[in-house]
Amino acid sequence: MLARLTSKNQITIPKGIMARLPDVQYFDVDYVDGKILLKPLKVHGTDLGEVRAKIKSLGLSEDCVDEAIRWARSR
């Protein structure tokens, strides 16, 4: 299938392809060996209240969360 690049660097994914990907709105885009790869991603909503309740049930403090974030960002 052919997809044309617009002046805003956008392409439209053909209906035939999207029909095989129900409920997908986001893609991970990568460039590998001269090819553009689109990997469909499913985004799950998160309830902040549930996250806070889980942190509290685990006995974690804000300092623990800050430390975990620093660790994750350093990778």
mmCIF file of the N, C-alpha and C atoms, coordinates in Angstrom:
data_MODEL
# 
_entry.id   MODEL 
# 
loop_
_atom_site.group_PDB 
_atom_site.id 
_atom_site.type_symbol 
_atom_site.label_atom_id 
_atom_site.label_alt_id 
_atom_site.label_comp_id 
_atom_site.label_asym_id 
_atom_site.label_entity_id 
_atom_site.label_seq_id 
_atom_site.pdbx_PDB_ins_code 
_atom_site.Cartn_x 
_atom_site.Cartn_y 
_atom_site.Cartn_z 
_atom_site.occupancy 
_atom_site.B_iso_or_equiv 
_atom_site.pdbx_formal_charge 
_atom_site.auth_seq_id 
_atom_site.auth_comp_id 
_atom_site.auth_asym_id 
_atom_site.auth_atom_id 
_atom_site.pdbx_PDB_model_num 
ATOM 1   N N  . MET A 1 1  ? 0.839  -1.180 0.000  1.00 0.00 ? 1  MET A N  1 
ATOM 2   C CA . MET A 1 1  ? 0.000  0.000  0.000  1.00 0.00 ? 1  MET A CA 1 
ATOM 3   C C  . MET A 1 1  ? 0.887  1.248  0.000  1.00 0.00 ? 1  MET A C  1 
ATOM 4   N N  . LEU A 1 2  ? 0.384  2.265  -0.610 1.00 0.00 ? 2  LEU A N  1 
ATOM 5   C CA . LEU A 1 2  ? 1.130  3.509  -0.748 1.00 0.00 ? 2  LEU A CA 1 
ATOM 6   C C  . LEU A 1 2  ? 0.614  4.539  0.247  1.00 0.00 ? 2  LEU A C  1 
ATOM 7   N N  . ALA A 1 3  ? 1.518  5.224  0.915  1.00 0.00 ? 3  ALA A N  1 
ATOM 8   C CA . ALA A 1 3  ? 1.162  6.316  1.821  1.00 0.00 ? 3  ALA A CA 1 
ATOM 9   C C  . ALA A 1 3  ? 2.013  7.522  1.438  1.00 0.00 ? 3  ALA A C  1 
ATOM 10  N N  . ARG A 1 4  ? 1.388  8.683  1.334  1.00 0.00 ? 4  ARG A N  1 
ATOM 11  C CA . ARG A 1 4  ? 2.081  9.895  0.921  1.00 0.00 ? 4  ARG A CA 1 
ATOM 12  C C  . ARG A 1 4  ? 2.454  10.736 2.136  1.00 0.00 ? 4  ARG A C  1 
ATOM 13  N N  . LEU A 1 5  ? 3.650  11.295 2.127  1.00 0.00 ? 5  LEU A N  1 
ATOM 14  C CA . LEU A 1 5  ? 4.128  12.189 3.181  1.00 0.00 ? 5  LEU A CA 1 
ATOM 15  C C  . LEU A 1 5  ? 3.595  13.585 2.908  1.00 0.00 ? 5  LEU A C  1 
ATOM 16  N N  . THR A 1 6  ? 2.986  14.223 3.914  1.00 0.00 ? 6  THR A N  1 
ATOM 17  C CA . THR A 1 6  ? 2.462  15.577 3.738  1.00 0.00 ? 6  THR A CA 1 
ATOM 18  C C  . THR A 1 6  ? 3.548  16.605 4.031  1.00 0.00 ? 6  THR A C  1 
ATOM 19  N N  . SER A 1 7  ? 3.217  17.868 3.804  1.00 0.00 ? 7  SER A N  1 
ATOM 20  C CA . SER A 1 7  ? 4.180  18.947 4.067  1.00 0.00 ? 7  SER A CA 1 
ATOM 21  C C  . SER A 1 7  ? 4.477  19.083 5.560  1.00 0.00 ? 7  SER A C  1 
ATOM 22  N N  . LYS A 1 8  ? 3.624  18.498 6.423  1.00 0.00 ? 8  LYS A N  1 
ATOM 23  C CA . LYS A 1 8  ? 3.840  18.536 7.871  1.00 0.00 ? 8  LYS A CA 1 
ATOM 24  C C  . LYS A 1 8  ? 4.474  17.236 8.371  1.00 0.00 ? 8  LYS A C  1 
ATOM 25  N N  . ASN A 1 9  ? 5.103  16.491 7.468  1.00 0.00 ? 9  ASN A N  1 
ATOM 26  C CA . ASN A 1 9  ? 5.765  15.221 7.796  1.00 0.00 ? 9  ASN A CA 1 
ATOM 27  C C  . ASN A 1 9  ? 4.811  14.207 8.416  1.00 0.00 ? 9  ASN A C  1 
ATOM 28  N N  . GLN A 1 10 ? 3.594  14.151 7.904  1.00 0.00 ? 10 GLN A N  1 
ATOM 29  C CA . GLN A 1 10 ? 2.605  13.197 8.386  1.00 0.00 ? 10 GLN A CA 1 
ATOM 30  C C  . GLN A 1 10 ? 2.246  12.224 7.274  1.00 0.00 ? 10 GLN A C  1 
ATOM 31  N N  . ILE A 1 11 ? 1.891  10.998 7.684  1.00 0.00 ? 11 ILE A N  1 
ATOM 32  C CA . ILE A 1 11 ? 1.356  10.027 6.737  1.00 0.00 ? 11 ILE A CA 1 
ATOM 33  C C  . ILE A 1 11 ? 0.052  9.491  7.312  1.00 0.00 ? 11 ILE A C  1 
ATOM 34  N N  . THR A 1 12 ? -0.806 9.004  6.428  1.00 0.00 ? 12 THR A N  1 
ATOM 35  C CA . THR A 1 12 ? -2.038 8.362  6.852  1.00 0.00 ? 12 THR A CA 1 
ATOM 36  C C  . THR A 1 12 ? -1.851 6.872  6.670  1.00 0.00 ? 12 THR A C  1 
ATOM 37  N N  . ILE A 1 13 ? -2.112 6.128  7.733  1.00 0.00 ? 13 ILE A N  1 
ATOM 38  C CA . ILE A 1 13 ? -2.010 4.673  7.649  1.00 0.00 ? 13 ILE A CA 1 
ATOM 39  C C  . ILE A 1 13 ? -3.289 4.175  6.975  1.00 0.00 ? 13 ILE A C  1 
ATOM 40  N N  . PRO A 1 14 ? -3.154 3.384  5.923  1.00 0.00 ? 14 PRO A N  1 
ATOM 41  C CA . PRO A 1 14 ? -4.339 2.926  5.180  1.00 0.00 ? 14 PRO A CA 1 
ATOM 42  C C  . PRO A 1 14 ? -5.342 2.185  6.070  1.00 0.00 ? 14 PRO A C  1 
ATOM 43  N N  . LYS A 1 15 ? -6.643 2.329  5.725  1.00 0.00 ? 15 LYS A N  1 
ATOM 44  C CA . LYS A 1 15 ? -7.720 1.700  6.489  1.00 0.00 ? 15 LYS A CA 1 
ATOM 45  C C  . LYS A 1 15 ? -7.531 0.200  6.618  1.00 0.00 ? 15 LYS A C  1 
ATOM 46  N N  . GLY A 1 16 ? -7.029 -0.431 5.573  1.00 0.00 ? 16 GLY A N  1 
ATOM 47  C CA . GLY A 1 16 ? -6.833 -1.880 5.599  1.00 0.00 ? 16 GLY A CA 1 
ATOM 48  C C  . GLY A 1 16 ? -5.864 -2.319 6.689  1.00 0.00 ? 16 GLY A C  1 
ATOM 49  N N  . ILE A 1 17 ? -4.870 -1.497 6.954  1.00 0.00 ? 17 ILE A N  1 
ATOM 50  C CA . ILE A 1 17 ? -3.905 -1.803 8.013  1.00 0.00 ? 17 ILE A CA 1 
ATOM 51  C C  . ILE A 1 17 ? -4.534 -1.517 9.375  1.00 0.00 ? 17 ILE A C  1 
ATOM 52  N N  . MET A 1 18 ? -5.155 -0.346 9.512  1.00 0.00 ? 18 MET A N  1 
ATOM 53  C CA . MET A 1 18 ? -5.740 0.039  10.796 1.00 0.00 ? 18 MET A CA 1 
ATOM 54  C C  . MET A 1 18 ? -6.887 -0.877 11.209 1.00 0.00 ? 18 MET A C  1 
ATOM 55  N N  . ALA A 1 19 ? -7.555 -1.479 10.238 1.00 0.00 ? 19 ALA A N  1 
ATOM 56  C CA . ALA A 1 19 ? -8.637 -2.418 10.559 1.00 0.00 ? 19 ALA A CA 1 
ATOM 57  C C  . ALA A 1 19 ? -8.100 -3.619 11.331 1.00 0.00 ? 19 ALA A C  1 
ATOM 58  N N  . ARG A 1 20 ? -6.834 -3.920 11.136 1.00 0.00 ? 20 ARG A N  1 
ATOM 59  C CA . ARG A 1 20 ? -6.201 -5.041 11.844 1.00 0.00 ? 20 ARG A CA 1 
ATOM 60  C C  . ARG A 1 20 ? -5.692 -4.648 13.223 1.00 0.00 ? 20 ARG A C  1 
ATOM 61  N N  . LEU A 1 21 ? -5.773 -3.359 13.541 1.00 0.00 ? 21 LEU A N  1 
ATOM 62  C CA . LEU A 1 21 ? -5.257 -2.843 14.814 1.00 0.00 ? 21 LEU A CA 1 
ATOM 63  C C  . LEU A 1 21 ? -6.368 -2.105 15.566 1.00 0.00 ? 21 LEU A C  1 
ATOM 64  N N  . PRO A 1 22 ? -7.382 -2.817 16.030 1.00 0.00 ? 22 PRO A N  1 
ATOM 65  C CA . PRO A 1 22 ? -8.482 -2.123 16.706 1.00 0.00 ? 22 PRO A CA 1 
ATOM 66  C C  . PRO A 1 22 ? -8.013 -1.429 17.987 1.00 0.00 ? 22 PRO A C  1 
ATOM 67  N N  . ASP A 1 23 ? -8.536 -0.257 18.211 1.00 0.00 ? 23 ASP A N  1 
ATOM 68  C CA . ASP A 1 23 ? -8.290 0.516  19.429 1.00 0.00 ? 23 ASP A CA 1 
ATOM 69  C C  . ASP A 1 23 ? -6.848 0.990  19.600 1.00 0.00 ? 23 ASP A C  1 
ATOM 70  N N  . VAL A 1 24 ? -6.038 0.977  18.562 1.00 0.00 ? 24 VAL A N  1 
ATOM 71  C CA . VAL A 1 24 ? -4.663 1.468  18.667 1.00 0.00 ? 24 VAL A CA 1 
ATOM 72  C C  . VAL A 1 24 ? -4.634 2.938  18.247 1.00 0.00 ? 24 VAL A C  1 
ATOM 73  N N  . GLN A 1 25 ? -4.084 3.782  19.124 1.00 0.00 ? 25 GLN A N  1 
ATOM 74  C CA . GLN A 1 25 ? -3.966 5.204  18.814 1.00 0.00 ? 25 GLN A CA 1 
ATOM 75  C C  . GLN A 1 25 ? -2.521 5.685  18.855 1.00 0.00 ? 25 GLN A C  1 
ATOM 76  N N  . TYR A 1 26 ? -1.638 4.886  19.456 1.00 0.00 ? 26 TYR A N  1 
ATOM 77  C CA . TYR A 1 26 ? -0.240 5.286  19.601 1.00 0.00 ? 26 TYR A CA 1 
ATOM 78  C C  . TYR A 1 26 ? 0.676  4.221  19.015 1.00 0.00 ? 26 TYR A C  1 
ATOM 79  N N  . PHE A 1 27 ? 1.792  4.688  18.469 1.00 0.00 ? 27 PHE A N  1 
ATOM 80  C CA . PHE A 1 27 ? 2.799  3.798  17.900 1.00 0.00 ? 27 PHE A CA 1 
ATOM 81  C C  . PHE A 1 27 ? 4.176  4.188  18.411 1.00 0.00 ? 27 PHE A C  1 
ATOM 82  N N  . ASP A 1 28 ? 5.006  3.195  18.647 1.00 0.00 ? 28 ASP A N  1 
ATOM 83  C CA . ASP A 1 28 ? 6.422  3.427  18.910 1.00 0.00 ? 28 ASP A CA 1 
ATOM 84  C C  . ASP A 1 28 ? 7.074  3.461  17.535 1.00 0.00 ? 28 ASP A C  1 
ATOM 85  N N  . VAL A 1 29 ? 7.793  4.524  17.230 1.00 0.00 ? 29 VAL A N  1 
ATOM 86  C CA . VAL A 1 29 ? 8.392  4.692  15.902 1.00 0.00 ? 29 VAL A CA 1 
ATOM 87  C C  . VAL A 1 29 ? 9.898  4.534  16.018 1.00 0.00 ? 29 VAL A C  1 
ATOM 88  N N  . ASP A 1 30 ? 10.466 3.712  15.128 1.00 0.00 ? 30 ASP A N  1 
ATOM 89  C CA . ASP A 1 30 ? 11.907 3.480  15.155 1.00 0.00 ? 30 ASP A CA 1 
ATOM 90  C C  . ASP A 1 30 ? 12.415 3.428  13.721 1.00 0.00 ? 30 ASP A C  1 
ATOM 91  N N  . TYR A 1 31 ? 13.685 3.666  13.558 1.00 0.00 ? 31 TYR A N  1 
ATOM 92  C CA . TYR A 1 31 ? 14.343 3.601  12.245 1.00 0.00 ? 31 TYR A CA 1 
ATOM 93  C C  . TYR A 1 31 ? 15.449 2.563  12.348 1.00 0.00 ? 31 TYR A C  1 
ATOM 94  N N  . VAL A 1 32 ? 15.300 1.443  11.628 1.00 0.00 ? 32 VAL A N  1 
ATOM 95  C CA . VAL A 1 32 ? 16.250 0.335  11.719 1.00 0.00 ? 32 VAL A CA 1 
ATOM 96  C C  . VAL A 1 32 ? 16.610 -0.146 10.311 1.00 0.00 ? 32 VAL A C  1 
ATOM 97  N N  . ASP A 1 33 ? 17.884 -0.157 10.026 1.00 0.00 ? 33 ASP A N  1 
ATOM 98  C CA . ASP A 1 33 ? 18.379 -0.662 8.745  1.00 0.00 ? 33 ASP A CA 1 
ATOM 99  C C  . ASP A 1 33 ? 17.643 -0.066 7.543  1.00 0.00 ? 33 ASP A C  1 
ATOM 100 N N  . GLY A 1 34 ? 17.435 1.248  7.576  1.00 0.00 ? 34 GLY A N  1 
ATOM 101 C CA . GLY A 1 34 ? 16.808 1.927  6.448  1.00 0.00 ? 34 GLY A CA 1 
ATOM 102 C C  . GLY A 1 34 ? 15.299 1.767  6.377  1.00 0.00 ? 34 GLY A C  1 
ATOM 103 N N  . LYS A 1 35 ? 14.681 1.211  7.427  1.00 0.00 ? 35 LYS A N  1 
ATOM 104 C CA . LYS A 1 35 ? 13.230 1.007  7.438  1.00 0.00 ? 35 LYS A CA 1 
ATOM 105 C C  . LYS A 1 35 ? 12.617 1.714  8.639  1.00 0.00 ? 35 LYS A C  1 
ATOM 106 N N  . ILE A 1 36 ? 11.442 2.258  8.426  1.00 0.00 ? 36 ILE A N  1 
ATOM 107 C CA . ILE A 1 36 ? 10.691 2.860  9.521  1.00 0.00 ? 36 ILE A CA 1 
ATOM 108 C C  . ILE A 1 36 ? 9.777  1.785  10.089 1.00 0.00 ? 36 ILE A C  1 
ATOM 109 N N  . LEU A 1 37 ? 9.887  1.562  11.393 1.00 0.00 ? 37 LEU A N  1 
ATOM 110 C CA . LEU A 1 37 ? 9.072  0.550  12.057 1.00 0.00 ? 37 LEU A CA 1 
ATOM 111 C C  . LEU A 1 37 ? 8.046  1.228  12.952 1.00 0.00 ? 37 LEU A C  1 
ATOM 112 N N  . LEU A 1 38 ? 6.795  0.839  12.800 1.00 0.00 ? 38 LEU A N  1 
ATOM 113 C CA . LEU A 1 38 ? 5.726  1.327  13.663 1.00 0.00 ? 38 LEU A CA 1 
ATOM 114 C C  . LEU A 1 38 ? 5.240  0.158  14.502 1.00 0.00 ? 38 LEU A C  1 
ATOM 115 N N  . LYS A 1 39 ? 5.386  0.273  15.815 1.00 0.00 ? 39 LYS A N  1 
ATOM 116 C CA . LYS A 1 39 ? 4.922  -0.781 16.712 1.00 0.00 ? 39 LYS A CA 1 
ATOM 117 C C  . LYS A 1 39 ? 3.711  -0.259 17.465 1.00 0.00 ? 39 LYS A C  1 
ATOM 118 N N  . PRO A 1 40 ? 2.548  -0.901 17.293 1.00 0.00 ? 40 PRO A N  1 
ATOM 119 C CA . PRO A 1 40 ? 1.359  -0.415 17.987 1.00 0.00 ? 40 PRO A CA 1 
ATOM 120 C C  . PRO A 1 40 ? 1.492  -0.547 19.498 1.00 0.00 ? 40 PRO A C  1 
ATOM 121 N N  . LEU A 1 41 ? 1.023  0.483  20.204 1.00 0.00 ? 41 LEU A N  1 
ATOM 122 C CA . LEU A 1 41 ? 1.061  0.491  21.671 1.00 0.00 ? 41 LEU A CA 1 
ATOM 123 C C  . LEU A 1 41 ? -0.354 0.657  22.197 1.00 0.00 ? 41 LEU A C  1 
ATOM 124 N N  . LYS A 1 42 ? -0.651 -0.040 23.259 1.00 0.00 ? 42 LYS A N  1 
ATOM 125 C CA . LYS A 1 42 ? -1.920 0.157  23.942 1.00 0.00 ? 42 LYS A CA 1 
ATOM 126 C C  . LYS A 1 42 ? -1.619 0.926  25.214 1.00 0.00 ? 42 LYS A C  1 
ATOM 127 N N  . VAL A 1 43 ? -2.277 2.053  25.376 1.00 0.00 ? 43 VAL A N  1 
ATOM 128 C CA . VAL A 1 43 ? -2.075 2.902  26.536 1.00 0.00 ? 43 VAL A CA 1 
ATOM 129 C C  . VAL A 1 43 ? -3.199 2.620  27.522 1.00 0.00 ? 43 VAL A C  1 
ATOM 130 N N  . HIS A 1 44 ? -2.821 2.328  28.741 1.00 0.00 ? 44 HIS A N  1 
ATOM 131 C CA . HIS A 1 44 ? -3.797 2.029  29.777 1.00 0.00 ? 44 HIS A CA 1 
ATOM 132 C C  . HIS A 1 44 ? -3.884 3.215  30.723 1.00 0.00 ? 44 HIS A C  1 
ATOM 133 N N  . GLY A 1 45 ? -5.100 3.638  31.002 1.00 0.00 ? 45 GLY A N  1 
ATOM 134 C CA . GLY A 1 45 ? -5.299 4.735  31.937 1.00 0.00 ? 45 GLY A CA 1 
ATOM 135 C C  . GLY A 1 45 ? -4.924 4.295  33.350 1.00 0.00 ? 45 GLY A C  1 
ATOM 136 N N  . THR A 1 46 ? -4.430 5.208  34.127 1.00 0.00 ? 46 THR A N  1 
ATOM 137 C CA . THR A 1 46 ? -4.029 4.908  35.497 1.00 0.00 ? 46 THR A CA 1 
ATOM 138 C C  . THR A 1 46 ? -4.738 5.876  36.428 1.00 0.00 ? 46 THR A C  1 
ATOM 139 N N  . ASP A 1 47 ? -5.333 5.326  37.456 1.00 0.00 ? 47 ASP A N  1 
ATOM 140 C CA . ASP A 1 47 ? -5.998 6.140  38.471 1.00 0.00 ? 47 ASP A CA 1 
ATOM 141 C C  . ASP A 1 47 ? -4.957 6.534  39.506 1.00 0.00 ? 47 ASP A C  1 
ATOM 142 N N  . LEU A 1 48 ? -4.693 7.834  39.625 1.00 0.00 ? 48 LEU A N  1 
ATOM 143 C CA . LEU A 1 48 ? -3.667 8.317  40.542 1.00 0.00 ? 48 LEU A CA 1 
ATOM 144 C C  . LEU A 1 48 ? -3.982 7.920  41.984 1.00 0.00 ? 48 LEU A C  1 
ATOM 145 N N  . GLY A 1 49 ? -5.255 7.882  42.326 1.00 0.00 ? 49 GLY A N  1 
ATOM 146 C CA . GLY A 1 49 ? -5.650 7.461  43.666 1.00 0.00 ? 49 GLY A CA 1 
ATOM 147 C C  . GLY A 1 49 ? -5.239 6.025  43.950 1.00 0.00 ? 49 GLY A C  1 
ATOM 148 N N  . GLU A 1 50 ? -5.366 5.158  42.945 1.00 0.00 ? 50 GLU A N  1 
ATOM 149 C CA . GLU A 1 50 ? -4.947 3.759  43.102 1.00 0.00 ? 50 GLU A CA 1 
ATOM 150 C C  . GLU A 1 50 ? -3.433 3.665  43.290 1.00 0.00 ? 50 GLU A C  1 
ATOM 151 N N  . VAL A 1 51 ? -2.703 4.468  42.557 1.00 0.00 ? 51 VAL A N  1 
ATOM 152 C CA . VAL A 1 51 ? -1.244 4.462  42.681 1.00 0.00 ? 51 VAL A CA 1 
ATOM 153 C C  . VAL A 1 51 ? -0.838 4.911  44.082 1.00 0.00 ? 51 VAL A C  1 
ATOM 154 N N  . ARG A 1 52 ? -1.443 5.988  44.555 1.00 0.00 ? 52 ARG A N  1 
ATOM 155 C CA . ARG A 1 52 ? -1.118 6.490  45.892 1.00 0.00 ? 52 ARG A CA 1 
ATOM 156 C C  . ARG A 1 52 ? -1.473 5.465  46.973 1.00 0.00 ? 52 ARG A C  1 
ATOM 157 N N  . ALA A 1 53 ? -2.622 4.787  46.807 1.00 0.00 ? 53 ALA A N  1 
ATOM 158 C CA . ALA A 1 53 ? -3.030 3.768  47.779 1.00 0.00 ? 53 ALA A CA 1 
ATOM 159 C C  . ALA A 1 53 ? -2.041 2.608  47.791 1.00 0.00 ? 53 ALA A C  1 
ATOM 160 N N  . LYS A 1 54 ? -1.560 2.219  46.627 1.00 0.00 ? 54 LYS A N  1 
ATOM 161 C CA . LYS A 1 54 ? -0.587 1.124  46.531 1.00 0.00 ? 54 LYS A CA 1 
ATOM 162 C C  . LYS A 1 54 ? 0.725  1.518  47.202 1.00 0.00 ? 54 LYS A C  1 
ATOM 163 N N  . ILE A 1 55 ? 1.181  2.737  46.958 1.00 0.00 ? 55 ILE A N  1 
ATOM 164 C CA . ILE A 1 55 ? 2.417  3.230  47.583 1.00 0.00 ? 55 ILE A CA 1 
ATOM 165 C C  . ILE A 1 55 ? 2.275  3.221  49.098 1.00 0.00 ? 55 ILE A C  1 
ATOM 166 N N  . LYS A 1 56 ? 1.118  3.685  49.584 1.00 0.00 ? 56 LYS A N  1 
ATOM 167 C CA . LYS A 1 56 ? 0.881  3.720  51.021 1.00 0.00 ? 56 LYS A CA 1 
ATOM 168 C C  . LYS A 1 56 ? 0.831  2.308  51.601 1.00 0.00 ? 56 LYS A C  1 
ATOM 169 N N  . SER A 1 57 ? 0.174  1.380  50.893 1.00 0.00 ? 57 SER A N  1 
ATOM 170 C CA . SER A 1 57 ? 0.067  0.003  51.391 1.00 0.00 ? 57 SER A CA 1 
ATOM 171 C C  . SER A 1 57 ? 1.426  -0.693 51.455 1.00 0.00 ? 57 SER A C  1 
ATOM 172 N N  . LEU A 1 58 ? 2.351  -0.262 50.609 1.00 0.00 ? 58 LEU A N  1 
ATOM 173 C CA . LEU A 1 58 ? 3.701  -0.828 50.609 1.00 0.00 ? 58 LEU A CA 1 
ATOM 174 C C  . LEU A 1 58 ? 4.614  -0.141 51.627 1.00 0.00 ? 58 LEU A C  1 
ATOM 175 N N  . GLY A 1 59 ? 4.095  0.901  52.262 1.00 0.00 ? 59 GLY A N  1 
ATOM 176 C CA . GLY A 1 59 ? 4.882  1.608  53.262 1.00 0.00 ? 59 GLY A CA 1 
ATOM 177 C C  . GLY A 1 59 ? 5.990  2.455  52.666 1.00 0.00 ? 59 GLY A C  1 
ATOM 178 N N  . LEU A 1 60 ? 5.806  2.909  51.438 1.00 0.00 ? 60 LEU A N  1 
ATOM 179 C CA . LEU A 1 60 ? 6.828  3.724  50.785 1.00 0.00 ? 60 LEU A CA 1 
ATOM 180 C C  . LEU A 1 60 ? 6.599  5.198  51.096 1.00 0.00 ? 60 LEU A C  1 
ATOM 181 N N  . SER A 1 61 ? 7.690  5.938  51.173 1.00 0.00 ? 61 SER A N  1 
ATOM 182 C CA . SER A 1 61 ? 7.603  7.376  51.421 1.00 0.00 ? 61 SER A CA 1 
ATOM 183 C C  . SER A 1 61 ? 7.884  8.126  50.123 1.00 0.00 ? 61 SER A C  1 
ATOM 184 N N  . GLU A 1 62 ? 7.680  9.436  50.162 1.00 0.00 ? 62 GLU A N  1 
ATOM 185 C CA . GLU A 1 62 ? 8.003  10.254 48.991 1.00 0.00 ? 62 GLU A CA 1 
ATOM 186 C C  . GLU A 1 62 ? 9.474  10.137 48.634 1.00 0.00 ? 62 GLU A C  1 
ATOM 187 N N  . ASP A 1 63 ? 10.331 10.006 49.652 1.00 0.00 ? 63 ASP A N  1 
ATOM 188 C CA . ASP A 1 63 ? 11.765 9.865  49.401 1.00 0.00 ? 63 ASP A CA 1 
ATOM 189 C C  . ASP A 1 63 ? 12.056 8.600  48.599 1.00 0.00 ? 63 ASP A C  1 
ATOM 190 N N  . CYS A 1 64 ? 11.346 7.522  48.914 1.00 0.00 ? 64 CYS A N  1 
ATOM 191 C CA . CYS A 1 64 ? 11.540 6.262  48.182 1.00 0.00 ? 64 CYS A CA 1 
ATOM 192 C C  . CYS A 1 64 ? 11.148 6.434  46.714 1.00 0.00 ? 64 CYS A C  1 
ATOM 193 N N  . VAL A 1 65 ? 10.043 7.134  46.497 1.00 0.00 ? 65 VAL A N  1 
ATOM 194 C CA . VAL A 1 65 ? 9.566  7.359  45.128 1.00 0.00 ? 65 VAL A CA 1 
ATOM 195 C C  . VAL A 1 65 ? 10.564 8.225  44.372 1.00 0.00 ? 65 VAL A C  1 
ATOM 196 N N  . ASP A 1 66 ? 11.037 9.299  45.009 1.00 0.00 ? 66 ASP A N  1 
ATOM 197 C CA . ASP A 1 66 ? 12.032 10.171 44.375 1.00 0.00 ? 66 ASP A CA 1 
ATOM 198 C C  . ASP A 1 66 ? 13.295 9.389  44.012 1.00 0.00 ? 66 ASP A C  1 
ATOM 199 N N  . GLU A 1 67 ? 13.723 8.533  44.919 1.00 0.00 ? 67 GLU A N  1 
ATOM 200 C CA . GLU A 1 67 ? 14.918 7.719  44.670 1.00 0.00 ? 67 GLU A CA 1 
ATOM 201 C C  . GLU A 1 67 ? 14.688 6.770  43.495 1.00 0.00 ? 67 GLU A C  1 
ATOM 202 N N  . ALA A 1 68 ? 13.517 6.178  43.431 1.00 0.00 ? 68 ALA A N  1 
ATOM 203 C CA . ALA A 1 68 ? 13.196 5.251  42.332 1.00 0.00 ? 68 ALA A CA 1 
ATOM 204 C C  . ALA A 1 68 ? 13.176 5.983  40.992 1.00 0.00 ? 68 ALA A C  1 
ATOM 205 N N  . ILE A 1 69 ? 12.636 7.191  40.990 1.00 0.00 ? 69 ILE A N  1 
ATOM 206 C CA . ILE A 1 69 ? 12.595 7.987  39.764 1.00 0.00 ? 69 ILE A CA 1 
ATOM 207 C C  . ILE A 1 69 ? 14.006 8.339  39.314 1.00 0.00 ? 69 ILE A C  1 
ATOM 208 N N  . ARG A 1 70 ? 14.850 8.776  40.256 1.00 0.00 ? 70 ARG A N  1 
ATOM 209 C CA . ARG A 1 70 ? 16.249 9.096  39.906 1.00 0.00 ? 70 ARG A CA 1 
ATOM 210 C C  . ARG A 1 70 ? 16.955 7.865  39.339 1.00 0.00 ? 70 ARG A C  1 
ATOM 211 N N  . TRP A 1 71 ? 16.731 6.716  39.960 1.00 0.00 ? 71 TRP A N  1 
ATOM 212 C CA . TRP A 1 71 ? 17.352 5.478  39.481 1.00 0.00 ? 71 TRP A CA 1 
ATOM 213 C C  . TRP A 1 71 ? 16.881 5.154  38.068 1.00 0.00 ? 71 TRP A C  1 
ATOM 214 N N  . ALA A 1 72 ? 15.573 5.248  37.821 1.00 0.00 ? 72 ALA A N  1 
ATOM 215 C CA . ALA A 1 72 ? 15.036 4.915  36.496 1.00 0.00 ? 72 ALA A CA 1 
ATOM 216 C C  . ALA A 1 72 ? 15.557 5.864  35.425 1.00 0.00 ? 72 ALA A C  1 
ATOM 217 N N  . ARG A 1 73 ? 15.650 7.134  35.757 1.00 0.00 ? 73 ARG A N  1 
ATOM 218 C CA . ARG A 1 73 ? 16.128 8.120  34.789 1.00 0.00 ? 73 ARG A CA 1 
ATOM 219 C C  . ARG A 1 73 ? 17.612 7.993  34.493 1.00 0.00 ? 73 ARG A C  1 
ATOM 220 N N  . SER A 1 74 ? 18.362 7.380  35.410 1.00 0.00 ? 74 SER A N  1 
ATOM 221 C CA . SER A 1 74 ? 19.793 7.239  35.199 1.00 0.00 ? 74 SER A CA 1 
ATOM 222 C C  . SER A 1 74 ? 20.132 6.080  34.272 1.00 0.00 ? 74 SER A C  1 
ATOM 223 N N  . ARG A 1 75 ? 19.177 5.277  33.948 1.00 0.00 ? 75 ARG A N  1 
ATOM 224 C CA . ARG A 1 75 ? 19.417 4.090  33.114 1.00 0.00 ? 75 ARG A CA 1 
ATOM 225 C C  . ARG A 1 75 ? 19.417 4.430  31.659 1.00 0.00 ? 75 ARG A C  1 
# 
